[in-house]
C-alpha cells in the first residue's frame, strides 16, 4: 500500500514538474527560420560568391543584425557571445580569410555522426542574407 501511494505521489510530483517546466523548455522561442528582407541590398546575382560583397555596408549590417538576432542568436548568443552551446562568432576571422569558413557553415550547416548541430541556411535564407549576417558579425570581432 505504501509503495502504491509513493508511486502515485511520485507521479503527481513528476507531472507537476513537467507542467511547470514546459514553458521554460520552450523559452528559447520558435526555431523556424525567420524570413529576412534583403530588398534594400544591392543585387549580387545567383552564383555564390567567395568574399563578402557587403563588408562595411551600413544597410547590410543593419539587416544582418536583425537577421542574426532572429535566426542565429538562439544558439550563438546575443551579440554573437556564445554561452557555450555553439561557437562564439566574435572570434571568427575577419575579412576574406573568415568568409570561406563562414559560408561553408552557413550554406551546408554542421552534421557529425548523423546529428545536425547547425542547419544549412543557404536555401532557407539565401546568399544576400548570409552575407548581411557576416557583415554584422565582423562588427563584433574581438581577439580577446
N, C-alpha and C positions, 0 to 999 in steps of 0.2 A: 504494500500500500504506500509506504513512504517513497519507494522507488517511482511509482506512478505519479505521485504528487511532485516529486523532484523533477521528473521529466516534463510534466505539464508546466511547472514554474520556469524551467529552463527554456522550454519552447516559447512561452509567453515573453520572457525576457529577450530572447533572440529576435522574435518578431518585432518587439518594440524597438530594439536596436536597429534593425533593418529599416523600419519605417522612419525612425529619427535620422538615420544616416543617409537615406536615399537622396535628399536634396543636396547634401554635401558632396556625395559621389558625383552627381551630375553638375556641380557648380562650375566646372571648367567651361561650360557653355556648349553651344551647338558646334559639332565638329565637321559639319558640312561646309566645304569651301564656300566662301562668300565672294560674290562677283566683284570685280574691280573695274571701275570705269576709267579706261585709258584714252578716251576720245580726245582729250586735251593734249596728248603727246604726239610728237611728230611720227609719221609712219616710218617703219623700219623694214617693211617687206615681210615675206613669208619665211624665207630661209633663215635658220637660226644663226645668229651672229656669235662670234667668239669673244668679242670685247663689248663692254657696256657702252652703248651709244648715248646713254642718259647720265653719265658720270658728271656730277656737279650741276645738273639741270634742275633748277629750283622747283618747277612744277612736277617733275618726275619724283623728286624727293618727297614732296607733299603727298602725291598719290602713293608712293612706296610706303610712307609712314602709315597711312590708312590701311593699305593692303597688308602690311606686316602685322599690324595690330589685330586685324580681323582674321588672318589666316595662319600666322606663324607664332604669335606671342604665347598662345596656349601651351606650346611645347618649348620654345626657345626663350621665353621670358619677355616681360615688359622691357622696352628699351634695349632689347637683344641681350639682356643679362639673364643667363640661364640659371635655373635653380638646381641644375644637375641632371635633369631628365634628358636633355638634348644638348648638343654643342652650344657653347656660348659664342654667338656670332660676332661679338665685338672683336674677337681675335682673328677673324677671317682676314687673310692677307688682302690689303687694298690694291687697287689697280688691276691691270691685265693679269698679273700673276694669280690673283684670287678669283678672277672671273671664271676660269676654267673649272676649278673645283666647285664653285658655287653653282654654275649652270649644270654641271653633271648631276649634282644632288637635286637641284630644283626640277630638272627635266625627268630624271629617272627614279628619284627617291632613294631610299636605302632599305635593302632587304638582306637579312642574314638568316641562314638556316630556315628559309621559308617564312620568316616573321617580318612583317612590314614595320620598320622603325620610323620611316618617313614616307608618306605617299608621294607619287610623282605628280607634279603640278603643271607640266608642260601643256597638256591638252585641256586641263581644267581652267587655268588662269591665263595661259598664253605667254608669248615672249615679251610683249610690252610690259605686262605686269611684273614678270620676273626681273627684268632689268630695272624697273622702277623700285622694286624692293631692294635690289642690290645697291642702287644709288642711295637709298635711305641707310642701308647697313654701313656703307662706307662713312657716313657721318657719325657713326657710333664706334668706329675703330679705336682700339686702345692697345698699347703694348704692355700695360700694367697687369 
